[in-house]
């Protein structure tokens, strides 16, 4: 069942369900290398351009870090930690800015972070 869902999400990557569940189903079937290979800066940029929240991106990064641990891949673990740091820095910049981005984004009808 998880393989079928992972394949469906792979074929329909832009849906909300795919973004929220694809990594989880890959984790259930043990396809850790696929999770690791997908987790790139381009993947983050694509997620952000598709209005994914930093919280959602962070959850998938946590799954990717766990995948690195499962396969004992230190190099990719470090690479993904740096991606996580970029996300955390972005979140801090938004939260600590003098501009209230939550209100600004709400004015444009965009999902809040």
Rosetta blueprint (number, residue, H / E / L):
1 X L
2 X H
3 X H
4 X H
5 X H
6 X H
7 X H
8 X H
9 X H
10 X H
11 X H
12 X L
13 X L
14 X L
15 X L
16 X H
17 X H
18 X H
19 X H
20 X H
21 X H
22 X H
23 X H
24 X H
25 X H
26 X H
27 X H
28 X H
29 X H
30 X L
31 X L
32 X H
33 X H
34 X H
35 X H
36 X H
37 X H
38 X H
39 X L
40 X L
41 X H
42 X H
43 X H
44 X H
45 X H
46 X H
47 X H
48 X H
49 X H
50 X L
51 X L
52 X L
53 X L
54 X H
55 X H
56 X H
57 X H
58 X H
59 X H
60 X H
61 X H
62 X H
63 X H
64 X H
65 X H
66 X H
67 X H
68 X H
69 X H
70 X H
71 X H
72 X L
73 X L
74 X H
75 X H
76 X H
77 X H
78 X H
79 X H
80 X H
81 X H
82 X H
83 X H
84 X H
85 X H
86 X H
87 X H
88 X H
89 X H
90 X H
91 X H
92 X H
93 X H
94 X H
95 X H
96 X H
97 X L
98 X L
99 X L
100 X L
101 X H
102 X H
103 X H
104 X H
105 X H
106 X H
107 X H
108 X L
109 X L
110 X L
111 X L
112 X L
113 X L
